[in-house]
């Protein structure tokens, strides 16, 4: 890839990456560790797994991407989800910080249509397709979310 294009992609995604780095700093303070995989910062572990159940159900995730930063419950899970999460990194490179409201808007539309706001989100559908499958365990928790909605 052209070096200038790569720099521009990182710059375009950088506002979201800054948000990710701020959240990563909190995770690191909770004992998480940091790795870099294919130019993406991955943060996982520590007390994140224990604090996860305290979050409202709508915020439950196995991994979440902000720009070039992925935060997950543990590094082995991040390794399994890497292809899926790196699709989201590419989406940030394409849409920049606009991905956040676009993603939320896509979820809101799906919810209004009576569909699962995660599984039917256009950005997740792209990630599922390119990763060839939904992340591990997603269907079970997402279906419970639909049943409780």
N, C-alpha and C positions, 0 to 999 in steps of 0.2 A: 504494500500500500504506500502511496505517496506520503512522505513524511509530513508535508504541509497539511494534507488532508487529515492525517491522524491527529495533528496538533489542533486543527480546527474542530474535530469531533470531540476531543477532550475539553476544549474551551466551551463549546456549545452545551455540553452536558455538565459543566463545572458548577453552576448554581445548585443543581440537584446533588452533585458529588459533595459539595460543602455541607449540605444538610445531612448526607450520609456519614460524613466524617464527624460531625457533631454527635450524631447518635452512636457512632462507633466509639467515640471517646467515652461516652457514658457506659457503653458495654465493656470497654477495657477497664474502666474503674470498678466494674463488677466482676472482674477477673477473666473476661474474654481475651482471646489471643487473636493475633492478626497474621494473615498470610497474603501473598499476592499470587494470583493465578491468571495468566494471559492478560496482564495489564489491569486486572480488577482487584481491588482490595477486598478481602474476605475476612470478616470478623465473626467469631463464634465462641461458644463455650462459656465458662465461668458460671455465674448465677443466673444467666438468661433463662436456662431451662426451668429453674425453680420459680422464677418470677413470672414466667409465661402464663400459667393458669390464673394469675391475679388480674390479667388484662380482660377487659370486656370481650365477649366472644367474637364480636365483629373485627377485633384486632388480632385474632389468632392467626399466626402464620408459621411456616417452617423456615422460610427465608424471605427477605424483602430487599429490594434493590432501589438505591437512590444514586443515579448517575453511574459512576464507576466504583461504587461501594455496595457490597452485599453483606447483609447481617443475617446470621442464621443461628439456630439453636445449638448446633455442634458441627465440627468440621467434617465428620464423616457424612452427615446429611448434606452439607454444602457440596461435597464431592459428587453425590448422587444427583443433586439439583443443578449442577454447574451449567449444563447446556441450556436448561430452561431459563435460569437467571441471567445468563449471558445474552439471551435473546432480549431480555429487558434492558440490558446495558446498550445493545444496538438501538433499541427503541429510544432511549435517552439521547443517543448520538443523533438520531433522526429528528426528534421532536424537542429536545432540550427540556427546560423546566416546564414547558407546556404539557409534557407527558402527565404530570401530576393531575391537573384539572381534567385533561382528556380522559385519563384512566378512571378518575372518580365519576366523570360524566357518563362514560360507557357503563360503569357498574350501576349508576342510578337509573339509566334507561332500561337495563336488563331487569332490575328490581321492579320498575313500573310495569314492565311487560309480564311480570310473574315468573321470571326466570332467575336462575342462580346468578347473583351479581359477580361472582368470581369465575365460575366455570364458563359463563357465556360472555364475559368481558372480551371485547375484540382484541385487546392486547394480550390477554391470557390465551385466547384461541391461537394467536400467532405463535406464542411461546410453546404451547402444547404441540402444535403441528411441527415446528422446527426441532423440538426435543423428542418428537415421536410419541410422547405420552405425558399425561399429567404427572406432577410430582407425586412421590409416594405418599399414600395416606390421604390425598386430597379428596377423593370421591367420598369416602366415608364421612369426613367432617363436613364437607360441603353439602352432602345430602341431608345431614342432620340439621344444618343451618336452614335449608329449604323447608324441612318439615316443621321447624320451630318458627318460621316466619309468619 
